[in-house]
């Protein structure tokens, strides 16, 4: 390889375009020779590898973020519902009292005893009804046993 990279042709072209100078044309010639065996397909595997890595990283980041945010939002919402229900019971809100201590859905006699101070009259009526039902059940059992 020659130490003189500028050819007579580079110098001649530079005279037509003095702003560019001979180095411009020498650089173009050297780069064209270096790239003559390359085409766009040589870059495809590199671009596809970069694309795949970016896609995977972006997907993992978005997926993890969306799932984490969704999970945290659901957890917060459930936590809030429980807190509001407990607060409703403790403050004597009618809907909560009817749902959790005046209906038969839960072990209402224990619930009623625990929160009777909020609605003593309603609880008293429900407890009386519970006791009357118990007395009736025991009366039937006694009758059956006596036969």
Secondary structure as UniProt FT lines:
FT   HELIX           8..16
FT   TURN            18..20
FT   HELIX           21..35
FT   TURN            36..37
FT   HELIX           41..90
FT   TURN            91..92
FT   HELIX           94..97
FT   HELIX           98..102
FT   HELIX           108..115
FT   TURN            116..118
FT   HELIX           120..146
//
